[in-house]
Amino acid sequence: MKVDDLDVEILTFLVENPKQSTWDIARVVSQRKDSKSMTAMERLVRYHLMRLMKYGIVERMPGKRGVYFASIRKVFLGTGMLTIPVQQI
């Protein structure tokens, strides 16, 4: 899985602010990228979250629709480096 800048922004936000909705994530990410509307940005964030969920990097809160958190067992943020151990599917 190739991780891009938006994945890193989403993961960083979720590590610092666990249990966030797609709308909250999109609102924070869109402040840095003015070219997209909030609806389009939320759709893009959902797409990236689904990709990250496929590899177990992000999880959905049980019983709460649209609320996500980063799996702290798989995401390690360090100085200028994001390490994500991913198993091949």
C-alpha positions as CSV (number, residue, x, y, z in Angstrom):
1,M,0.0,0.0,0.0
2,K,1.3,3.4,-1.0
3,V,0.8,6.1,1.7
4,D,0.3,9.6,0.4
5,D,0.3,13.0,2.1
6,L,-3.5,12.9,2.8
7,D,-3.1,9.5,4.5
8,V,-0.4,10.9,6.7
9,E,-2.5,14.0,7.6
10,I,-5.5,11.8,8.4
11,L,-3.4,9.4,10.6
12,T,-1.7,12.2,12.4
13,F,-5.0,13.8,13.2
14,L,-6.5,10.5,14.4
15,V,-3.5,9.8,16.6
16,E,-3.7,13.2,18.2
17,N,-7.6,13.3,18.3
18,P,-9.0,9.8,18.6
19,K,-12.6,9.0,17.8
20,Q,-13.3,11.5,15.1
21,S,-16.0,11.6,12.4
22,T,-15.3,11.9,8.7
23,W,-16.8,15.4,8.8
24,D,-14.3,16.5,11.6
25,I,-11.4,15.0,9.8
26,A,-12.4,16.6,6.5
27,R,-12.9,20.0,8.2
28,V,-9.3,19.9,9.6
29,V,-7.7,18.6,6.4
30,S,-9.7,21.0,4.2
31,Q,-8.2,24.0,6.1
32,R,-4.9,23.1,4.5
33,K,-6.3,22.4,1.1
34,D,-8.7,25.2,0.0
35,S,-9.4,23.8,-3.5
36,K,-12.0,21.3,-2.5
37,S,-15.5,21.8,-1.1
38,M,-16.3,20.2,2.3
39,T,-18.6,17.6,0.6
40,A,-15.9,16.6,-1.8
41,M,-13.2,16.6,0.9
42,E,-15.4,14.4,3.2
43,R,-15.9,11.9,0.3
44,L,-12.1,11.9,-0.3
45,V,-11.5,11.3,3.5
46,R,-14.0,8.4,3.5
47,Y,-12.2,6.8,0.6
48,H,-8.8,7.1,2.3
49,L,-10.3,5.8,5.6
50,M,-11.7,2.7,3.8
51,R,-8.2,2.0,2.3
52,L,-6.6,2.4,5.7
53,M,-9.3,0.1,7.3
54,K,-8.6,-2.6,4.7
55,Y,-5.1,-2.9,6.1
56,G,-6.2,-2.6,9.8
57,I,-4.5,0.8,10.2
58,V,-7.7,2.6,11.0
59,E,-10.7,1.1,12.8
60,R,-14.4,2.2,13.1
61,M,-15.8,2.7,16.5
62,P,-18.2,-0.2,17.3
63,G,-21.8,1.1,17.4
64,K,-20.9,4.6,16.2
65,R,-21.4,5.1,12.5
66,G,-18.8,7.2,10.8
67,V,-16.5,7.5,13.8
68,Y,-12.9,6.3,13.3
69,F,-9.6,5.9,15.3
70,A,-6.1,4.9,14.4
71,S,-4.9,1.5,15.5
72,I,-2.2,2.5,18.0
73,R,-0.6,-1.0,17.6
74,K,0.0,-0.3,13.9
75,V,0.7,3.4,13.7
76,F,4.0,4.8,15.1
77,L,4.7,8.5,14.6
78,G,8.3,9.6,15.0
79,T,10.5,12.4,14.0
80,G,9.7,13.1,10.4
81,M,8.8,9.5,9.8
82,L,5.6,7.5,9.6
83,T,6.0,3.7,9.9
84,I,3.1,1.5,9.1
85,P,3.6,-2.3,9.3
86,V,1.2,-3.8,6.8
87,Q,0.5,-7.4,6.1
88,Q,0.1,-8.5,2.5
89,I,-3.5,-9.5,1.7
